Amino acid sequence: MYAVVAGGWTVGIYFLQYLWHNLRLIIEEYQRHVLSYVVFTGIISFIICYRLGPVTDQRSKNLIKWALQVLINVS
């Protein structure tokens, strides 16, 4: 059982490392496309948020707060 747990962690870390490497490669190789995607989705998100108004539900506010805290702590 311990071997499965240790192997599971090893495989999980390997896949995270592989994902991170591929993400860096995509950002380096396709900078223009990545930037265009980020700008386009940012504009669409702004339009949707502007149209629907600010978040009023407390659960949604908590989810946003937690997501931002995770992003800040990771970087």
CHARMM internal coordinates of N, CA and C (Angstrom, degrees):
IC EDIT
DIST 1 N 1 CA 1.4433
DIST 1 CA 1 C 1.5303
ANGL 1 N 1 CA 1 C 109.93
DIST 1 C 2 N 1.3405
ANGL 1 CA 1 C 2 N 116.68
DIHE 1 N 1 CA 1 C 2 N -42.09
DIST 2 N 2 CA 1.4622
ANGL 1 C 2 N 2 CA 119.13
DIHE 1 CA 1 C 2 N 2 CA 179.73
DIST 2 CA 2 C 1.5340
ANGL 2 N 2 CA 2 C 111.35
DIHE 1 C 2 N 2 CA 2 C -64.89
DIST 2 C 3 N 1.2989
ANGL 2 CA 2 C 3 N 116.16
DIHE 2 N 2 CA 2 C 3 N -33.59
DIST 3 N 3 CA 1.4658
ANGL 2 C 3 N 3 CA 119.42
DIHE 2 CA 2 C 3 N 3 CA 178.16
DIST 3 CA 3 C 1.5255
ANGL 3 N 3 CA 3 C 110.90
DIHE 2 C 3 N 3 CA 3 C -64.85
DIST 3 C 4 N 1.3304
ANGL 3 CA 3 C 4 N 116.62
DIHE 3 N 3 CA 3 C 4 N -38.74
DIST 4 N 4 CA 1.4721
ANGL 3 C 4 N 4 CA 120.27
DIHE 3 CA 3 C 4 N 4 CA 178.59
DIST 4 CA 4 C 1.5200
ANGL 4 N 4 CA 4 C 110.13
DIHE 3 C 4 N 4 CA 4 C -66.33
DIST 4 C 5 N 1.3411
ANGL 4 CA 4 C 5 N 116.62
DIHE 4 N 4 CA 4 C 5 N -42.46
DIST 5 N 5 CA 1.4645
ANGL 4 C 5 N 5 CA 120.02
DIHE 4 CA 4 C 5 N 5 CA 179.01
DIST 5 CA 5 C 1.5232
ANGL 5 N 5 CA 5 C 110.34
DIHE 4 C 5 N 5 CA 5 C -63.84
DIST 5 C 6 N 1.3165
ANGL 5 CA 5 C 6 N 117.56
DIHE 5 N 5 CA 5 C 6 N -47.23
DIST 6 N 6 CA 1.4665
ANGL 5 C 6 N 6 CA 121.02
DIHE 5 CA 5 C 6 N 6 CA 179.34
DIST 6 CA 6 C 1.5229
ANGL 6 N 6 CA 6 C 110.64
DIHE 5 C 6 N 6 CA 6 C -64.01
DIST 6 C 7 N 1.3108
ANGL 6 CA 6 C 7 N 117.38
DIHE 6 N 6 CA 6 C 7 N -42.65
DIST 7 N 7 CA 1.4598
ANGL 6 C 7 N 7 CA 120.65
DIHE 6 CA 6 C 7 N 7 CA 178.19
DIST 7 CA 7 C 1.5097
ANGL 7 N 7 CA 7 C 111.79
DIHE 6 C 7 N 7 CA 7 C -65.19
DIST 7 C 8 N 1.3218
ANGL 7 CA 7 C 8 N 116.16
DIHE 7 N 7 CA 7 C 8 N -36.83
DIST 8 N 8 CA 1.4659
ANGL 7 C 8 N 8 CA 119.91
DIHE 7 CA 7 C 8 N 8 CA 178.05
DIST 8 CA 8 C 1.5199
ANGL 8 N 8 CA 8 C 111.58
DIHE 7 C 8 N 8 CA 8 C -63.26
DIST 8 C 9 N 1.3387
ANGL 8 CA 8 C 9 N 116.55
DIHE 8 N 8 CA 8 C 9 N -43.18
DIST 9 N 9 CA 1.4523
ANGL 8 C 9 N 9 CA 120.31
DIHE 8 CA 8 C 9 N 9 CA 177.06
DIST 9 CA 9 C 1.5220
ANGL 9 N 9 CA 9 C 111.12
DIHE 8 C 9 N 9 CA 9 C -64.41
DIST 9 C 10 N 1.3049
ANGL 9 CA 9 C 10 N 116.58
DIHE 9 N 9 CA 9 C 10 N -40.72
DIST 10 N 10 CA 1.4597
ANGL 9 C 10 N 10 CA 120.52
DIHE 9 CA 9 C 10 N 10 CA -179.68
DIST 10 CA 10 C 1.5252
ANGL 10 N 10 CA 10 C 110.92
DIHE 9 C 10 N 10 CA 10 C -63.44
DIST 10 C 11 N 1.3226
ANGL 10 CA 10 C 11 N 115.88
DIHE 10 N 10 CA 10 C 11 N -44.94
DIST 11 N 11 CA 1.4644
ANGL 10 C 11 N 11 CA 119.98
DIHE 10 CA 10 C 11 N 11 CA 179.06
DIST 11 CA 11 C 1.5254
ANGL 11 N 11 CA 11 C 110.37
DIHE 10 C 11 N 11 CA 11 C -65.37
DIST 11 C 12 N 1.3304
ANGL 11 CA 11 C 12 N 116.77
DIHE 11 N 11 CA 11 C 12 N -40.69
DIST 12 N 12 CA 1.4616
ANGL 11 C 12 N 12 CA 120.38
DIHE 11 CA 11 C 12 N 12 CA 178.71
DIST 12 CA 12 C 1.5222
ANGL 12 N 12 CA 12 C 111.98
DIHE 11 C 12 N 12 CA 12 C -62.40
DIST 12 C 13 N 1.3110
ANGL 12 CA 12 C 13 N 117.21
DIHE 12 N 12 CA 12 C 13 N -44.30
DIST 13 N 13 CA 1.4616
ANGL 12 C 13 N 13 CA 120.83
DIHE 12 CA 12 C 13 N 13 CA 178.65
DIST 13 CA 13 C 1.5266
ANGL 13 N 13 CA 13 C 110.48
DIHE 12 C 13 N 13 CA 13 C -66.29
DIST 13 C 14 N 1.3239
ANGL 13 CA 13 C 14 N 117.17
DIHE 13 N 13 CA 13 C 14 N -38.05
DIST 14 N 14 CA 1.4678
ANGL 13 C 14 N 14 CA 120.27
DIHE 13 CA 13 C 14 N 14 CA 177.20
DIST 14 CA 14 C 1.5240
ANGL 14 N 14 CA 14 C 110.52
DIHE 13 C 14 N 14 CA 14 C -60.61
DIST 14 C 15 N 1.3375
ANGL 14 CA 14 C 15 N 117.56
DIHE 14 N 14 CA 14 C 15 N -45.53
DIST 15 N 15 CA 1.4616
ANGL 14 C 15 N 15 CA 120.35
DIHE 14 CA 14 C 15 N 15 CA -179.88
DIST 15 CA 15 C 1.5231
ANGL 15 N 15 CA 15 C 112.00
DIHE 14 C 15 N 15 CA 15 C -66.57
DIST 15 C 16 N 1.3232
ANGL 15 CA 15 C 16 N 118.10
DIHE 15 N 15 CA 15 C 16 N -36.30
DIST 16 N 16 CA 1.4666
ANGL 15 C 16 N 16 CA 120.20
DIHE 15 CA 15 C 16 N 16 CA 176.26
DIST 16 CA 16 C 1.5260
ANGL 16 N 16 CA 16 C 110.94
DIHE 15 C 16 N 16 CA 16 C -65.11
DIST 16 C 17 N 1.3344
ANGL 16 CA 16 C 17 N 116.47
DIHE 16 N 16 CA 16 C 17 N -41.41
DIST 17 N 17 CA 1.4610
ANGL 16 C 17 N 17 CA 120.18
DIHE 16 CA 16 C 17 N 17 CA 177.51
DIST 17 CA 17 C 1.5277
ANGL 17 N 17 CA 17 C 110.64
DIHE 16 C 17 N 17 CA 17 C -64.82
DIST 17 C 18 N 1.3200
ANGL 17 CA 17 C 18 N 117.28
DIHE 17 N 17 CA 17 C 18 N -41.60
DIST 18 N 18 CA 1.4584
ANGL 17 C 18 N 18 CA 122.31
DIHE 17 CA 17 C 18 N 18 CA 178.58
DIST 18 CA 18 C 1.5287
ANGL 18 N 18 CA 18 C 110.94
DIHE 17 C 18 N 18 CA 18 C -63.42
DIST 18 C 19 N 1.3369
ANGL 18 CA 18 C 19 N 116.31
DIHE 18 N 18 CA 18 C 19 N -42.89
DIST 19 N 19 CA 1.4694
ANGL 18 C 19 N 19 CA 121.55
DIHE 18 CA 18 C 19 N 19 CA 177.97
DIST 19 CA 19 C 1.5211
ANGL 19 N 19 CA 19 C 110.47
DIHE 18 C 19 N 19 CA 19 C -63.04
DIST 19 C 20 N 1.3242
ANGL 19 CA 19 C 20 N 117.43
DIHE 19 N 19 CA 19 C 20 N -44.82
DIST 20 N 20 CA 1.4621
ANGL 19 C 20 N 20 CA 121.52
DIHE 19 CA 19 C 20 N 20 CA 179.97
DIST 20 CA 20 C 1.5327
ANGL 20 N 20 CA 20 C 110.90
DIHE 19 C 20 N 20 CA 20 C -62.22
DIST 20 C 21 N 1.3156
ANGL 20 CA 20 C 21 N 117.28
DIHE 20 N 20 CA 20 C 21 N -42.52
DIST 21 N 21 CA 1.4672
ANGL 20 C 21 N 21 CA 121.23
DIHE 20 CA 20 C 21 N 21 CA 178.59
DIST 21 CA 21 C 1.5309
ANGL 21 N 21 CA 21 C 110.98
DIHE 20 C 21 N 21 CA 21 C -62.04
DIST 21 C 22 N 1.3253
ANGL 21 CA 21 C 22 N 116.41
DIHE 21 N 21 CA 21 C 22 N -45.21
DIST 22 N 22 CA 1.4642
ANGL 21 C 22 N 22 CA 119.97
DIHE 21 CA 21 C 22 N 22 CA 179.96
DIST 22 CA 22 C 1.5225
ANGL 22 N 22 CA 22 C 111.74
DIHE 21 C 22 N 22 CA 22 C -66.64
DIST 22 C 23 N 1.3228
ANGL 22 CA 22 C 23 N 117.19
DIHE 22 N 22 CA 22 C 23 N -37.47
DIST 23 N 23 CA 1.4630
ANGL 22 C 23 N 23 CA 120.36
DIHE 22 CA 22 C 23 N 23 CA 178.18
DIST 23 CA 23 C 1.5261
ANGL 23 N 23 CA 23 C 110.57
DIHE 22 C 23 N 23 CA 23 C -63.95
DIST 23 C 24 N 1.3316
ANGL 23 CA 23 C 24 N 116.97
DIHE 23 N 23 CA 23 C 24 N -43.93
DIST 24 N 24 CA 1.4692
ANGL 23 C 24 N 24 CA 120.28
DIHE 23 CA 23 C 24 N 24 CA 176.81
DIST 24 CA 24 C 1.5239
ANGL 24 N 24 CA 24 C 111.15
DIHE 23 C 24 N 24 CA 24 C -61.54
DIST 24 C 25 N 1.3158
ANGL 24 CA 24 C 25 N 116.37
DIHE 24 N 24 CA 24 C 25 N -41.11
DIST 25 N 25 CA 1.4608
ANGL 24 C 25 N 25 CA 120.87
DIHE 24 CA 24 C 25 N 25 CA -179.72
DIST 25 CA 25 C 1.5295
ANGL 25 N 25 CA 25 C 110.85
DIHE 24 C 25 N 25 CA 25 C -63.47
DIST 25 C 26 N 1.3218
ANGL 25 CA 25 C 26 N 116.74
DIHE 25 N 25 CA 25 C 26 N -44.02
DIST 26 N 26 CA 1.4665
ANGL 25 C 26 N 26 CA 120.97
DIHE 25 CA 25 C 26 N 26 CA 178.86
DIST 26 CA 26 C 1.5156
ANGL 26 N 26 CA 26 C 110.49
DIHE 25 C 26 N 26 CA 26 C -62.44
DIST 26 C 27 N 1.3339
ANGL 26 CA 26 C 27 N 117.32
DIHE 26 N 26 CA 26 C 27 N -44.22
DIST 27 N 27 CA 1.4652
ANGL 26 C 27 N 27 CA 120.18
DIHE 26 CA 26 C 27 N 27 CA -179.71
DIST 27 CA 27 C 1.5243
ANGL 27 N 27 CA 27 C 111.20
DIHE 26 C 27 N 27 CA 27 C -64.68
DIST 27 C 28 N 1.3202
ANGL 27 CA 27 C 28 N 117.77
DIHE 27 N 27 CA 27 C 28 N -38.52
DIST 28 N 28 CA 1.4623
ANGL 27 C 28 N 28 CA 120.59
DIHE 27 CA 27 C 28 N 28 CA 179.24
DIST 28 CA 28 C 1.5248
ANGL 28 N 28 CA 28 C 111.94
DIHE 27 C 28 N 28 CA 28 C -70.56
DIST 28 C 29 N 1.3209
ANGL 28 CA 28 C 29 N 117.12
DIHE 28 N 28 CA 28 C 29 N -41.76
DIST 29 N 29 CA 1.4658
ANGL 28 C 29 N 29 CA 120.84
DIHE 28 CA 28 C 29 N 29 CA -174.78
DIST 29 CA 29 C 1.5307
ANGL 29 N 29 CA 29 C 113.06
DIHE 28 C 29 N 29 CA 29 C -79.35
DIST 29 C 30 N 1.3121
ANGL 29 CA 29 C 30 N 116.83
DIHE 29 N 29 CA 29 C 30 N -34.07
DIST 30 N 30 CA 1.4605
ANGL 29 C 30 N 30 CA 121.10
DIHE 29 CA 29 C 30 N 30 CA -173.34
DIST 30 CA 30 C 1.5267
ANGL 30 N 30 CA 30 C 111.45
DIHE 29 C 30 N 30 CA 30 C -122.39
DIST 30 C 31 N 1.3370
ANGL 30 CA 30 C 31 N 115.71
DIHE 30 N 30 CA 30 C 31 N 51.63
DIST 31 N 31 CA 1.4590
ANGL 30 C 31 N 31 CA 120.05
DIHE 30 CA 30 C 31 N 31 CA -176.78
DIST 31 CA 31 C 1.5277
ANGL 31 N 31 CA 31 C 112.07
DIHE 30 C 31 N 31 CA 31 C -58.57
DIST 31 C 32 N 1.3002
ANGL 31 CA 31 C 32 N 117.29
DIHE 31 N 31 CA 31 C 32 N -43.06
DIST 32 N 32 CA 1.4645
ANGL 31 C 32 N 32 CA 121.32
DIHE 31 CA 31 C 32 N 32 CA -177.30
DIST 32 CA 32 C 1.5271
ANGL 32 N 32 CA 32 C 110.56
DIHE 31 C 32 N 32 CA 32 C -63.79
DIST 32 C 33 N 1.3232
ANGL 32 CA 32 C 33 N 117.23
DIHE 32 N 32 CA 32 C 33 N -42.76
DIST 33 N 33 CA 1.4650
ANGL 32 C 33 N 33 CA 120.43
DIHE 32 CA 32 C 33 N 33 CA -179.80
DIST 33 CA 33 C 1.5269
ANGL 33 N 33 CA 33 C 111.30
DIHE 32 C 33 N 33 CA 33 C -68.05
DIST 33 C 34 N 1.3284
ANGL 33 CA 33 C 34 N 116.66
DIHE 33 N 33 CA 33 C 34 N -41.08
DIST 34 N 34 CA 1.4620
ANGL 33 C 34 N 34 CA 120.59
DIHE 33 CA 33 C 34 N 34 CA 179.41
DIST 34 CA 34 C 1.5287
ANGL 34 N 34 CA 34 C 109.85
DIHE 33 C 34 N 34 CA 34 C -64.10
DIST 34 C 35 N 1.3225
ANGL 34 CA 34 C 35 N 117.02
DIHE 34 N 34 CA 34 C 35 N -44.87
DIST 35 N 35 CA 1.4580
ANGL 34 C 35 N 35 CA 120.72
DIHE 34 CA 34 C 35 N 35 CA 179.14
DIST 35 CA 35 C 1.5291
ANGL 35 N 35 CA 35 C 110.93
DIHE 34 C 35 N 35 CA 35 C -63.01
DIST 35 C 36 N 1.3292
ANGL 35 CA 35 C 36 N 117.14
DIHE 35 N 35 CA 35 C 36 N -42.66
DIST 36 N 36 CA 1.4621
ANGL 35 C 36 N 36 CA 120.56
DIHE 35 CA 35 C 36 N 36 CA 177.73
DIST 36 CA 36 C 1.5245
ANGL 36 N 36 CA 36 C 111.23
DIHE 35 C 36 N 36 CA 36 C -61.72
DIST 36 C 37 N 1.3056
ANGL 36 CA 36 C 37 N 117.08
DIHE 36 N 36 CA 36 C 37 N -41.73
DIST 37 N 37 CA 1.4684
ANGL 36 C 37 N 37 CA 121.49
DIHE 36 CA 36 C 37 N 37 CA 178.70
DIST 37 CA 37 C 1.5206
ANGL 37 N 37 CA 37 C 111.11
DIHE 36 C 37 N 37 CA 37 C -62.98
DIST 37 C 38 N 1.3337
ANGL 37 CA 37 C 38 N 116.75
DIHE 37 N 37 CA 37 C 38 N -45.68
DIST 38 N 38 CA 1.4639
ANGL 37 C 38 N 38 CA 120.29
DIHE 37 CA 37 C 38 N 38 CA -178.99
DIST 38 CA 38 C 1.5296
ANGL 38 N 38 CA 38 C 110.78
DIHE 37 C 38 N 38 CA 38 C -64.23
DIST 38 C 39 N 1.3223
ANGL 38 CA 38 C 39 N 117.49
DIHE 38 N 38 CA 38 C 39 N -43.59
DIST 39 N 39 CA 1.4624
ANGL 38 C 39 N 39 CA 120.81
DIHE 38 CA 38 C 39 N 39 CA 179.53
DIST 39 CA 39 C 1.5305
ANGL 39 N 39 CA 39 C 110.44
DIHE 38 C 39 N 39 CA 39 C -65.07
DIST 39 C 40 N 1.3228
ANGL 39 CA 39 C 40 N 117.41
DIHE 39 N 39 CA 39 C 40 N -45.36
DIST 40 N 40 CA 1.4552
ANGL 39 C 40 N 40 CA 121.22
DIHE 39 CA 39 C 40 N 40 CA -178.70
DIST 40 CA 40 C 1.5274
ANGL 40 N 40 CA 40 C 111.65
DIHE 39 C 40 N 40 CA 40 C -62.56
DIST 40 C 41 N 1.3276
ANGL 40 CA 40 C 41 N 117.35
DIHE 40 N 40 CA 40 C 41 N -47.47
DIST 41 N 41 CA 1.4601
ANGL 40 C 41 N 41 CA 119.65
DIHE 40 CA 40 C 41 N 41 CA -179.94
DIST 41 CA 41 C 1.5235
ANGL 41 N 41 CA 41 C 111.29
DIHE 40 C 41 N 41 CA 41 C -68.33
DIST 41 C 42 N 1.3279
ANGL 41 CA 41 C 42 N 117.47
DIHE 41 N 41 CA 41 C 42 N -31.81
DIST 42 N 42 CA 1.4627
ANGL 41 C 42 N 42 CA 120.60
DIHE 41 CA 41 C 42 N 42 CA 175.49
DIST 42 CA 42 C 1.5098
ANGL 42 N 42 CA 42 C 112.10
DIHE 41 C 42 N 42 CA 42 C -64.39
DIST 42 C 43 N 1.3314
ANGL 42 CA 42 C 43 N 116.60
DIHE 42 N 42 CA 42 C 43 N -42.11
DIST 43 N 43 CA 1.4652
ANGL 42 C 43 N 43 CA 120.83
DIHE 42 CA 42 C 43 N 43 CA 178.64
DIST 43 CA 43 C 1.5230
ANGL 43 N 43 CA 43 C 110.20
DIHE 42 C 43 N 43 CA 43 C -65.81
DIST 43 C 44 N 1.3204
ANGL 43 CA 43 C 44 N 117.23
DIHE 43 N 43 CA 43 C 44 N -45.58
DIST 44 N 44 CA 1.4694
ANGL 43 C 44 N 44 CA 120.65
DIHE 43 CA 43 C 44 N 44 CA 178.57
DIST 44 CA 44 C 1.5265
ANGL 44 N 44 CA 44 C 110.61
DIHE 43 C 44 N 44 CA 44 C -61.19
DIST 44 C 45 N 1.3182
ANGL 44 CA 44 C 45 N 117.67
DIHE 44 N 44 CA 44 C 45 N -43.21
DIST 45 N 45 CA 1.4682
ANGL 44 C 45 N 45 CA 120.88
DIHE 44 CA 44 C 45 N 45 CA 178.50
DIST 45 CA 45 C 1.5143
ANGL 45 N 45 CA 45 C 111.14
DIHE 44 C 45 N 45 CA 45 C -62.81
DIST 45 C 46 N 1.3304
ANGL 45 CA 45 C 46 N 117.16
DIHE 45 N 45 CA 45 C 46 N -41.35
DIST 46 N 46 CA 1.4600
ANGL 45 C 46 N 46 CA 120.43
DIHE 45 CA 45 C 46 N 46 CA 178.27
DIST 46 CA 46 C 1.5184
ANGL 46 N 46 CA 46 C 111.16
DIHE 45 C 46 N 46 CA 46 C -62.27
DIST 46 C 47 N 1.3278
ANGL 46 CA 46 C 47 N 116.57
DIHE 46 N 46 CA 46 C 47 N -43.06
DIST 47 N 47 CA 1.4666
ANGL 46 C 47 N 47 CA 120.27
DIHE 46 CA 46 C 47 N 47 CA 179.66
DIST 47 CA 47 C 1.5259
ANGL 47 N 47 CA 47 C 110.75
DIHE 46 C 47 N 47 CA 47 C -62.34
DIST 47 C 48 N 1.3234
ANGL 47 CA 47 C 48 N 116.92
DIHE 47 N 47 CA 47 C 48 N -44.00
DIST 48 N 48 CA 1.4682
ANGL 47 C 48 N 48 CA 120.47
DIHE 47 CA 47 C 48 N 48 CA -179.71
DIST 48 CA 48 C 1.5218
ANGL 48 N 48 CA 48 C 110.48
DIHE 47 C 48 N 48 CA 48 C -64.89
DIST 48 C 49 N 1.3264
ANGL 48 CA 48 C 49 N 117.45
DIHE 48 N 48 CA 48 C 49 N -45.20
DIST 49 N 49 CA 1.4661
ANGL 48 C 49 N 49 CA 120.41
DIHE 48 CA 48 C 49 N 49 CA 179.79
DIST 49 CA 49 C 1.5240
ANGL 49 N 49 CA 49 C 111.07
DIHE 48 C 49 N 49 CA 49 C -66.09
DIST 49 C 50 N 1.3184
ANGL 49 CA 49 C 50 N 117.72
DIHE 49 N 49 CA 49 C 50 N -37.25
DIST 50 N 50 CA 1.4620
ANGL 49 C 50 N 50 CA 121.09
DIHE 49 CA 49 C 50 N 50 CA 178.75
DIST 50 CA 50 C 1.5214
ANGL 50 N 50 CA 50 C 110.48
DIHE 49 C 50 N 50 CA 50 C -66.21
DIST 50 C 51 N 1.3256
ANGL 50 CA 50 C 51 N 115.86
DIHE 50 N 50 CA 50 C 51 N -39.43
DIST 51 N 51 CA 1.4606
ANGL 50 C 51 N 51 CA 120.81
DIHE 50 CA 50 C 51 N 51 CA -178.48
DIST 51 CA 51 C 1.5226
ANGL 51 N 51 CA 51 C 112.05
DIHE 50 C 51 N 51 CA 51 C -71.49
DIST 51 C 52 N 1.3289
ANGL 51 CA 51 C 52 N 117.25
DIHE 51 N 51 CA 51 C 52 N -42.92
DIST 52 N 52 CA 1.4625
ANGL 51 C 52 N 52 CA 120.77
DIHE 51 CA 51 C 52 N 52 CA -176.29
DIST 52 CA 52 C 1.5231
ANGL 52 N 52 CA 52 C 113.45
DIHE 51 C 52 N 52 CA 52 C -86.23
DIST 52 C 53 N 1.3052
ANGL 52 CA 52 C 53 N 118.05
DIHE 52 N 52 CA 52 C 53 N -16.44
DIST 53 N 53 CA 1.4518
ANGL 52 C 53 N 53 CA 120.96
DIHE 52 CA 52 C 53 N 53 CA -179.63
DIST 53 CA 53 C 1.5148
ANGL 53 N 53 CA 53 C 111.79
DIHE 52 C 53 N 53 CA 53 C 90.01
DIST 53 C 54 N 1.3302
ANGL 53 CA 53 C 54 N 115.90
DIHE 53 N 53 CA 53 C 54 N 177.92
DIST 54 N 54 CA 1.4610
ANGL 53 C 54 N 54 CA 119.59
DIHE 53 CA 53 C 54 N 54 CA -177.68
DIST 54 CA 54 C 1.5282
ANGL 54 N 54 CA 54 C 112.32
DIHE 53 C 54 N 54 CA 54 C -70.72
DIST 54 C 55 N 1.3161
ANGL 54 CA 54 C 55 N 115.72
DIHE 54 N 54 CA 54 C 55 N 161.86
DIST 55 N 55 CA 1.4539
ANGL 54 C 55 N 55 CA 121.72
DIHE 54 CA 54 C 55 N 55 CA 178.82
DIST 55 CA 55 C 1.5297
ANGL 55 N 55 CA 55 C 108.28
DIHE 54 C 55 N 55 CA 55 C -72.13
DIST 55 C 56 N 1.3307
ANGL 55 CA 55 C 56 N 117.02
DIHE 55 N 55 CA 55 C 56 N 131.41
DIST 56 N 56 CA 1.4657
ANGL 55 C 56 N 56 CA 120.57
DIHE 55 CA 55 C 56 N 56 CA -179.17
DIST 56 CA 56 C 1.5218
ANGL 56 N 56 CA 56 C 112.08
DIHE 55 C 56 N 56 CA 56 C -116.05
DIST 56 C 57 N 1.3280
ANGL 56 CA 56 C 57 N 118.03
DIHE 56 N 56 CA 56 C 57 N -22.08
DIST 57 N 57 CA 1.4579
ANGL 56 C 57 N 57 CA 121.62
DIHE 56 CA 56 C 57 N 57 CA -178.90
DIST 57 CA 57 C 1.5305
ANGL 57 N 57 CA 57 C 110.03
DIHE 56 C 57 N 57 CA 57 C -73.11
DIST 57 C 58 N 1.3355
ANGL 57 CA 57 C 58 N 117.50
DIHE 57 N 57 CA 57 C 58 N 130.94
DIST 58 N 58 CA 1.4594
ANGL 57 C 58 N 58 CA 121.74
DIHE 57 CA 57 C 58 N 58 CA -177.30
DIST 58 CA 58 C 1.5270
ANGL 58 N 58 CA 58 C 111.98
DIHE 57 C 58 N 58 CA 58 C -64.50
DIST 58 C 59 N 1.3206
ANGL 58 CA 58 C 59 N 118.19
DIHE 58 N 58 CA 58 C 59 N -35.47
DIST 59 N 59 CA 1.4707
ANGL 58 C 59 N 59 CA 120.21
DIHE 58 CA 58 C 59 N 59 CA 177.68
DIST 59 CA 59 C 1.5194
ANGL 59 N 59 CA 59 C 111.46
DIHE 58 C 59 N 59 CA 59 C -63.78
DIST 59 C 60 N 1.3132
ANGL 59 CA 59 C 60 N 116.53
DIHE 59 N 59 CA 59 C 60 N -42.13
DIST 60 N 60 CA 1.4652
ANGL 59 C 60 N 60 CA 120.07
DIHE 59 CA 59 C 60 N 60 CA 178.58
DIST 60 CA 60 C 1.5195
ANGL 60 N 60 CA 60 C 110.64
DIHE 59 C 60 N 60 CA 60 C -64.78
DIST 60 C 61 N 1.3246
ANGL 60 CA 60 C 61 N 116.98
DIHE 60 N 60 CA 60 C 61 N -39.94
DIST 61 N 61 CA 1.4647
ANGL 60 C 61 N 61 CA 120.02
DIHE 60 CA 60 C 61 N 61 CA 177.42
DIST 61 CA 61 C 1.5202
ANGL 61 N 61 CA 61 C 110.85
DIHE 60 C 61 N 61 CA 61 C -62.25
DIST 61 C 62 N 1.3324
ANGL 61 CA 61 C 62 N 116.93
DIHE 61 N 61 CA 61 C 62 N -41.27
DIST 62 N 62 CA 1.4635
ANGL 61 C 62 N 62 CA 120.47
DIHE 61 CA 61 C 62 N 62 CA 178.29
DIST 62 CA 62 C 1.5230
ANGL 62 N 62 CA 62 C 111.21
DIHE 61 C 62 N 62 CA 62 C -63.93
DIST 62 C 63 N 1.3326
ANGL 62 CA 62 C 63 N 117.56
DIHE 62 N 62 CA 62 C 63 N -42.49
DIST 63 N 63 CA 1.4662
ANGL 62 C 63 N 63 CA 120.60
DIHE 62 CA 62 C 63 N 63 CA 178.81
DIST 63 CA 63 C 1.5262
ANGL 63 N 63 CA 63 C 111.27
DIHE 62 C 63 N 63 CA 63 C -61.97
DIST 63 C 64 N 1.3135
ANGL 63 CA 63 C 64 N 117.04
DIHE 63 N 63 CA 63 C 64 N -41.93
DIST 64 N 64 CA 1.4622
ANGL 63 C 64 N 64 CA 120.91
DIHE 63 CA 63 C 64 N 64 CA 178.62
DIST 64 CA 64 C 1.5182
ANGL 64 N 64 CA 64 C 110.03
DIHE 63 C 64 N 64 CA 64 C -64.82
DIST 64 C 65 N 1.3227
ANGL 64 CA 64 C 65 N 116.68
DIHE 64 N 64 CA 64 C 65 N -43.80
DIST 65 N 65 CA 1.4601
ANGL 64 C 65 N 65 CA 121.32
DIHE 64 CA 64 C 65 N 65 CA -179.91
DIST 65 CA 65 C 1.5246
ANGL 65 N 65 CA 65 C 110.69
DIHE 64 C 65 N 65 CA 65 C -61.47
DIST 65 C 66 N 1.3227
ANGL 65 CA 65 C 66 N 117.14
DIHE 65 N 65 CA 65 C 66 N -45.93
DIST 66 N 66 CA 1.4602
ANGL 65 C 66 N 66 CA 121.04
DIHE 65 CA 65 C 66 N 66 CA -179.72
DIST 66 CA 66 C 1.5224
ANGL 66 N 66 CA 66 C 111.77
DIHE 65 C 66 N 66 CA 66 C -64.76
DIST 66 C 67 N 1.3381
ANGL 66 CA 66 C 67 N 116.56
DIHE 66 N 66 CA 66 C 67 N -40.49
DIST 67 N 67 CA 1.4665
ANGL 66 C 67 N 67 CA 119.86
DIHE 66 CA 66 C 67 N 67 CA 178.87
DIST 67 CA 67 C 1.5341
ANGL 67 N 67 CA 67 C 110.80
DIHE 66 C 67 N 67 CA 67 C -63.11
DIST 67 C 68 N 1.3331
ANGL 67 CA 67 C 68 N 116.73
DIHE 67 N 67 CA 67 C 68 N -41.55
DIST 68 N 68 CA 1.4647
ANGL 67 C 68 N 68 CA 119.31
DIHE 67 CA 67 C 68 N 68 CA 178.46
DIST 68 CA 68 C 1.5225
ANGL 68 N 68 CA 68 C 111.53
DIHE 67 C 68 N 68 CA 68 C -67.09
DIST 68 C 69 N 1.3314
ANGL 68 CA 68 C 69 N 117.62
DIHE 68 N 68 CA 68 C 69 N -37.10
DIST 69 N 69 CA 1.4583
ANGL 68 C 69 N 69 CA 120.39
DIHE 68 CA 68 C 69 N 69 CA 177.93
DIST 69 CA 69 C 1.5293
ANGL 69 N 69 CA 69 C 110.73
DIHE 68 C 69 N 69 CA 69 C -64.90
DIST 69 C 70 N 1.3187
ANGL 69 CA 69 C 70 N 117.10
DIHE 69 N 69 CA 69 C 70 N -39.31
DIST 70 N 70 CA 1.4680
ANGL 69 C 70 N 70 CA 120.38
DIHE 69 CA 69 C 70 N 70 CA 178.05
DIST 70 CA 70 C 1.5203
ANGL 70 N 70 CA 70 C 110.21
DIHE 69 C 70 N 70 CA 70 C -65.16
DIST 70 C 71 N 1.3284
ANGL 70 CA 70 C 71 N 116.82
DIHE 70 N 70 CA 70 C 71 N -43.59
DIST 71 N 71 CA 1.4696
ANGL 70 C 71 N 71 CA 120.04
DIHE 70 CA 70 C 71 N 71 CA 179.45
DIST 71 CA 71 C 1.5245
ANGL 71 N 71 CA 71 C 111.39
DIHE 70 C 71 N 71 CA 71 C -63.18
DIST 71 C 72 N 1.3193
ANGL 71 CA 71 C 72 N 117.11
DIHE 71 N 71 CA 71 C 72 N -39.22
DIST 72 N 72 CA 1.4604
ANGL 71 C 72 N 72 CA 120.25
DIHE 71 CA 71 C 72 N 72 CA 179.77
DIST 72 CA 72 C 1.5161
ANGL 72 N 72 CA 72 C 110.69
DIHE 71 C 72 N 72 CA 72 C -68.42
DIST 72 C 73 N 1.3317
ANGL 72 CA 72 C 73 N 117.46
DIHE 72 N 72 CA 72 C 73 N -41.41
DIST 73 N 73 CA 1.4578
ANGL 72 C 73 N 73 CA 121.01
DIHE 72 CA 72 C 73 N 73 CA -178.52
DIST 73 CA 73 C 1.5213
ANGL 73 N 73 CA 73 C 112.68
DIHE 72 C 73 N 73 CA 73 C -71.23
DIST 73 C 74 N 1.3254
ANGL 73 CA 73 C 74 N 117.84
DIHE 73 N 73 CA 73 C 74 N -29.79
DIST 74 N 74 CA 1.4590
ANGL 73 C 74 N 74 CA 121.08
DIHE 73 CA 73 C 74 N 74 CA 179.67
DIST 74 CA 74 C 1.5224
ANGL 74 N 74 CA 74 C 110.88
DIHE 73 C 74 N 74 CA 74 C -72.83
DIST 74 C 75 N 1.3087
ANGL 74 CA 74 C 75 N 116.53
DIHE 74 N 74 CA 74 C 75 N -39.22
DIST 75 N 75 CA 1.4729
ANGL 74 C 75 N 75 CA 119.14
DIHE 74 CA 74 C 75 N 75 CA -177.40
DIST 75 CA 75 C 1.4796
ANGL 75 N 75 CA 75 C 111.96
DIHE 74 C 75 N 75 CA 75 C -88.06
END
COOR INIT
IC SEED 1 N 1 CA 1 C
IC BUILD
